[in-house]
């Protein structure tokens, strides 16, 4: 029996003396029992509340055997596609099947179906009629209402209706899952699953929901981009745990009802979640396959906070974790590091203490306590709001104390930083400490582009701020006599981008001696602001028309211009320059030329796709 893991077989249940489990979690990821994996967190939270939980990881959806493995749960099935949307996990921006899947054992592809949340739920409903099904995870969260789906190029219904689940959990679901489990334990009826924050249900009537905001129906938005835009704008503005209303959207004769987001976790609640008894390993059944590749990046990492006030428009975090930062206590984080350091496989390096953005740990705004985030004002753009206080003193103290822990030799920041928060003298001490002791040689930053109008559409800071940070980064490292590099995340093909803006970025990068080896082709993720722009060709907040490059050929040309140094892009660069009537720049871009590396280069072998996935 693997006592450190939740049971995955009847034998595991027998070894515990269990005849049944209360909850069975079905996940599209391999079973990794670590707080970076959603299914593991939900399983441990339920376990800590006294529920018996089993896990079915990456079942073969073409057969029934895997789904029958643990029998019939007493309360419900909890289903998630995994840490990523299943379509994003399988397909690239050019609709090609990815060569591997980092969340699967051995990195194998093909172990989860397209639209896994729908497929798994339908299968469970077929095999276990009458057993409630709770659908959650990122895929469910970002498809909870009618949404544009890039992979089918159409507007799809709420995943709740297509899956036929009884209730959908959106956002970080610990509170919701405990409330659902408690109500089903007490009543056994799904009719009691009403008015739970952070959930979505479908009913024949919308009566009794209280104050609400109705949005255009599924049928209305399918063929009307303006109404699609109007619908998204309401959803976006109501996504706040304090000021948000219940959102109602009709699908035929059904009402899909989204209750307001869950209230942010307290420090004590968050600390408890990360103190649970995680095995912090992949399940031993994967050893022969070589384990789970994605786990290696988080094995010795620590999550310090949730939420991001940056609200980048291409990112799913705003509609999933929200803008309000929820931070753990220093004591909780240090306790977790001590636990990691006591492991026999720990070699001395904590690879990350971070979250969506590392330098937002312990950030706060007084409005967050009861009024929520501002609806007409952003926290970080066009500049940081004066009401947002940064937690740099607490972070510096945390790093200092963490390095005192026996066996801990290095504390690195691997999750990236907001460079626009490192430009003034108030950040001097933080930046110096970061460069001196907490960069492994490469620091992740996300300039994304150079064009100001495009950056505004992304809700990102200006390129001038990025260049100012580059100077500060280089000066700081020079004073420390250190040679370190920036890993620059860049996006091509975002709504508003054309060949002209791609050329502008290419020239800007060349002037700074940046030669990107990898960039991210924009993917319009469901229910993101940028995804709405891509589909509707409109700015959701202003209604202004936006140019959108939808053809794969133009997207290829844009990418090639940005990756101007790569010889294989020469023919595409020529084609792009001819379209722009700028052939005189061909010699300047010099595809295939051996360029000198600078501190702002994407270091070979260290680049990653942009982190908005």
Secondary structure, DSSP 8 states (H G I E B T S, - for coil): --TTS-B-SHHHHHHHT-S--SEEEEESS--EESTTSHHHHHHHHHHHTT--EEEEES--TTSSTGGGTT---SSEEEEE--SS-HHHHHB-TTS-B-S--TTSBTT-SSSS-TTHHHHHHHHHHHHSTT-EEEEEHHHHHTTSSSEEETTTTEEE--HHHHHT-SEEE-SS-HHHHHHHHHHHHHH--GGG--S-TTEEEEES--TT--SEEEE--HHHHHS-HHHHHHHHHHHHHT--TTT--EEEEEETTEEEEE--------HHHHHHHHTS----EE-GGGGGGT-BGGGGGTTTEEE-EE--TT--TT-SHHHHT-SS-EE--HHHHHHHHHHHHTSTT--SEE-EEESSSGGGTT-B-GGGGTT-S-SSS-SSSSS--TT-B--HHHHHHHHHHHTTSTT--EE---S---GGGSSSGGGHHHHHHHHHHS-SSEEEEEEE-S-HHHHHHHT---HHHHHHHHHHHHHHHHHTT---EEEEEEEES-TT--HHHHHHHHHHHHHTT---S--EE----TT-HHHHHHHHSB-TTT--B-----SHHHHHHHHHHHTTT-GGGHHHHHHHHHHHT-GGGHHHH-TT------TTS--TTT----TT-
